Amino acid sequence: MDHSNYVIDTMISAKTIAARVEELAREITETFKGTDKLIVIGLLRGSFVFIADLVRELDLPVEVDFLETSSYGDGVESSREVRILKDIRGEIAGRDILVVEDIVDTGHTLHHVLNLLKSRKPKRMEVCALLDKPSRREVDVTATWTGFEIPDKFVVGYGIDYAQRNRNLDHIGAVRFLDES
């Protein structure tokens, strides 16, 4: 099937996302108040826009690091095989950690990443996900904070891509392939 013909239907507006990011930041700031430094670990590449907006709203001392995984390639279905392409640089033992994910789908990526990071003995580790698709979950994993729960649709925008396209949209949109009825 040719997936080059598609349209993007707006699912969550830029204004709605901005308001929710502010709410999430307030809750995260409250939870981690008193920390000497919160290490925010973003899962690349889909989380980079969300992280940029989120950390600017946090009223905490923050360090940002990134972990890059791969489980999709250029497809629309997760391969369920999680590979670490780029590891974090900093030491996290005994530190407060916030893992930021763009979307929790099957849960395989987040489960793998959390196990890896837990093995490095952080003091506390919480998760913030922009989007959650609980209907697709195959692994028992949940985010401490979720921006939006969405139905089982393939989405793009606000950092999330389809074959490396559409990351620059300021909103979240559902991809509708024109070759599907």
N, C-alpha and C positions, 0 to 999 in steps of 0.2 A: 504494500500500500504506500502511495506517495504522500508523505506528510509535509510537503513543501507549501501546500495551499491551506492556509488556516486564517481564522480571524480570532481576535481576542475580545471577549466580552468582559466589561468591567465587573468585578466581583466586590472589591473593597476599595473605596476611593482614597486618594492621598490624604484628604482631610481627616477621614476616619482613622487611617493608620497613624497619623501624627498625634491625634488625641489619645489613642490607645497606647502609643509609645510613652507619652507623658505619664499616664496612669501606671504602666508597668514600672517605669523608672522610680516613681514615688514609692511603690510597694517594695522594690528591690532596695532602695535607699534605706527604708525603714527596717527591713530585715537585716541588712548588713551594717547598720549604724554602729559606730564604735570600732570598726575594722581599721587597722593601720593601712591596709591597701587591699582593694578588691582586684583580683586578676580576672579579667574578662577574656575568655577564650572563645573566639569565633570559629565556626566551622566554615571554611571556605568552599566554594566561592559564594554561595547563595546568601550568606549572612552579612556580607560586608556593608551593605546600605543600612540594614537594620542596626548593626553594631554602631555605625557612625552616629546615627540618630539617638540611639539608646544611651551611649556613654556621655553624650553632650547633655543629657537630661539627668544623669546621676549626680547626686550631691555627696560624692564620696571620693577619696583618693583612689585612682584607677590606673591599672596597667593593662594594656591590651596585647594579646598574643593571638596567634592563629594556628589552626590545625587544618590541613587539607586532606580530605578523604575522597575516595571515588567509589561510587556504587551504581552510577547511571550511564556513564559514557555519554553518547549523544541520543540515547533512546528516551522513551517515556516510561519505561518500566525499570524498577530497581533490579540489578543483577543479584542482589542479596550477598554479594561478596564484597566486603569492605576492605579497601586498601588505604593505608596511610601514605599520602604523597608528600606531605610536609608536616613535620612534628613541631610542637611548640619549642621555643628557645629557652624560656625561663624555667627556673626551679619552682615547683609548686608544693613541695612537702611542707606541711604545717601552715599553709596559706588558705585564705578564703578565695574560692573559685566560683565564677559564674560562667557556665557553658552556654553559648548563644547559638542557636540553630535556626535556620530559616523555616524548615518544615519537618515535622515528625510524621512520617508516612508509615512504612512497615515497621519502623523502629530499629531495624538492624544496624544502621549507621550509629545512631545515638547510643544504643546498647554497647556496641563495640568501643566507642570513644569513652563512654563512662567507665567501663571496665579498665581500659588502658589508664585513664587518669586516676582512678581509685587506687591502682597499684602503686602510684607515686605518692600516696599518703597525704592528700590535702587535709587541712584542718576541717573545712566545710566545703561542700560542693552542691550547688543548686543549678537548675537548668531553666533557661528562658527560651521559648520557641515562639516565633512569630505566628506560625500556622500549625494546626494539628488536624490530621485526617484520621480520627479514631477508627473509622470503618475499614481502614486498610491495615490496621495493626496486626503484626504477626509475632512480635516480641513484646513482653510485658514491660513497657517503659513509658514513663510519663514525665512531662515537664512540670517544674514547680509553678512556673507562670506560662500562660499561653495567651498570645495576642488574640487570635481568632480560631475558632473551630470551623473547618470547612468540609463540604461534601467531597466525595471521591471524584474530583475533577482535576485535570492536569492544569496547573497554574503557572503564570510567569509574571515578571515585574518586580519592582522594589528589590532588585538583586537576584531574583530567581530567573533562571533561563530555560530556554528550550534550544538545544544544540548551539549554545553560546550566544543566543539572540534574546532580545527583549529584557535584559537585566536593567536597562536604563529607564524603563517605564516608572512613573511616580506612583502607580497604583498596582493592585493585584488584579490580574485578569485571568479568566478561564479560557483555555485554548479550545477552539472548536474547529476541528478539521473539516474542510469543505468536501472532502471525498468520502465522508461518512454521512449516512442518512440520519 
